[in-house]
Amino acid sequence: MAVYTEVTDEALAAFLTEYAIGDMVAFRGIAEGVENSNYSLKTTAGDFILTLYEKRVDPADLPWFLGLMAHLATRGIVCPQPVRARDGEALRVLAGKHAAITTFLPGVWPRRPRVEHCGPVGGALAALHLAGADYAPRRANALGAHGWRPLLERSRARADEVQPGMMAELDTALTDILADWPADLPLGHIHADLFPDNVFFLDRKLSGLIDFYFAATDSLAYDVAVCLNAWCFETDFSFNVTKGRALLSGYEAVRPLSAAEKAALPVLCRGAAIRFLLTRLYDWLNTPDGALVTRKDPMEYVRRLRFHRAARDEHAYGL
Amino acid sequence: MAVYTEVTDEALAAFLTEYAIGDMVAFRGIAEGVENSNYSLKTTAGDFILTLYEKRVDPADLPWFLGLMAHLATRGIVCPQPVRARDGEALRVLAGKHAAITTFLPGVWPRRPRVEHCGPVGGALAALHLAGADYAPRRANALGAHGWRPLLERSRARADEVQPGMMAELDTALTDILADWPADLPLGHIHADLFPDNVFFLDRKLSGLIDFYFAATDSLAYDVAVCLNAWCFETDFSFNVTKGRALLSGYEAVRPLSAAEKAALPVLCRGAAIRFLLTRLYDWLNTPDGALVTRKDPMEYVRRLRFHRAARDEHAYGL
């Protein structure tokens, strides 16, 4: 779930007077998302989402995220739009946290991704990449390849509590990934977290993308690798190559991958797997008992990583 | 939070075809409530709440709860209304759980109750008691006085882990409560859990009551005692007698308390405190690490119980 910060009704009422979005009708915490506190907010003018940015989001990055979302919308990407208050500012403070109201997106995220979801996801990711091309500001990817070694070090002392031998396996895997990491793939703004709970569907069509708070400037093909990890494994951690093919075909129908991007897919997938593995591992070891968060099992990404390490080339993914 | 059961989009889509409430627009888990899984459901016909009943709710009781909610509405109480499917049934099965769709209530629950909330809460509670009078079916209160001794026994072995001496204090308190428990106060259907998160306000007016899944047939004045515990203590566990007076005056403006009910308030308050103390204690000792539930500190009710044990008579509550 994700409601870390409680907003009192008085504080909320005062906050809403800063906006011209009608009067309050309802306000409920949303049990989705992991990083921030999200509330569904209904006013006499319609439905909105109120987000309070929690500790993992650097406030200095918020204008970049909100700017990207606004930019993408002008290029036809359906994503939440920051709502400006009467003074023109979308980014504000509520209950001691940075906060923003965004528009409400219709749709339901697929709890069990099927092949038919994967093509549209690939297409939407490619459209997102093209749409971001003329958003000039850049944001370094703190959770990109340069960040993985320091992240692994933070779990070194206790990684083997999760599984004996874990640290040795990760050391080897990460050394190999960084040695093989491609240096000159096409860059752009990536979503970097396009998991099923961030993609809405309605009437079997993709209806919108949400949660841009991991977005950054990085290799576009790395974003494809994130999606292959997020959408194409079955619950037994087998890789469904039909899903992989659908996702890649959907992507290439909008933005063809270069030969270098294709060849790099196995190492990009290893990198994407270790990125989620490392944050999950850290959270697993450092989430206090009773915290309002579902700890996600890092072993799920060890299983994915092993698949990628065994992949001979890009054909393993359905290309 | 409260989303224990995930509903797949396919299962939800199939479920909705059983209803005549339009087409799906959105579906999000709600981070509120403790006992059941709640989703906010938006269709082309409007907003609804989908509840999946989890293990603490006995399926045999569900028709009684839904029937009470429907009955109360016919008597002017604003509360969620069960939505019947095309076959006339409101109670159904989804994702292996009993489930019902209810109407959406506008309003926001007060995160920090103030004196001005307490009068309307008292009035609404009394109106609920009167409105329930001609709902014939009865439901025994499993968490009423008869249930407290067995509940305490379930925590006996480990209660002192929470605080040394806890078990001895509770043994004495419960023995005294049961010895003093009034036998012949007016009975009726009580909400039994009218905490601030179950009372909505809009424009400073009480706009509705929710969550009737602890409702039962018991002493009406015991329900008042639950509210005194829930609404009138400050965050430092001091009792705010101005709030108590407002709540009781609000109640009595609609349904005057008898002399016997007034005289029983201290023991009823001790009983209400130990009831929430005992379930919190059990949950505290038995909630697995990483569960999607906020464990509530049982010590908060030890503090309330101590206040009630020191109360000389009903005047301690503002009467």
Interface residues (C-beta under 8 A of the other chain):
Chain A: M1 A2 V3 E6 V7 T8 D9 E10 L12 D23 M24 V25 A26 F27 R28 G29 I30 A31 E32 S40 K42 D47 F104 L105 P106 G107 V108 W109 P110 R111 R112 F200 F201 L202 D203 T287 D289 G290 L292 T294 R295
Chain B: M1 A2 V3 E6 V7 T8 D9 E10 L12 D23 M24 V25 A26 F27 R28 G29 I30 A31 E32 S40 K42 D47 F104 L105 P106 G107 V108 W109 P110 R111 R112 F200 F201 L202 D203 T287 D289 G290 L292 T294 R295
